[in-house]
Amino acid sequence: MSKTVELINLFALLSLLAVGGGTAVLPQMKYDTVYLHHMISAAQFTEIYSLGQLAPGPNMMCVILIGYHVSGWLGALAVLFAFFLPNTLLCYFVSQIWDVAAGSPWRDAVQRGMAPIVIGLMLAGCYALGKTASYNPSRDWEFNALTLAIGVAVVVVLSLTRMNPALTILAGGVAGYFLLP
């Protein structure tokens, strides 16, 4: 199977699983692209996601970089449509039903039931990225306490202030450049 078709299959499925946003599928995306299909390394995945956080627009535009890395411009276009089109169409058709069901008890039950699922999926995404960032793959996955400390500092700053997250990403990058070997 060609790499482009493999990208389309993978990201179309991830698109339909992205309940609550793209962050919800980060652990699965990392597993599939890094460990299952060996498209990119764990370090590349973390770097690509970090670039997606820093760039303007939706943070999940980083999937386009994965497609580009694997299969050039064709891969980038394939992933763009495969990741965003199925979810967009699904949301459009569900929103039509959702509006009709306004005030229905099952709508409220679904909404309340989805909240903990979405929060759990997002926490799993944060854990997967944090784990990758806190270990050094060039040293047989040796734990790096300084990287973890930078991550915790960013979480604290973002929790206590209204600072732009892009600034914390830049600050973390600068700190990592000067403090990490």
Order of alpha helices (4+ residues) and beta strands (2+ residues): alpha-alpha-alpha-alpha-alpha-beta-beta-alpha-alpha
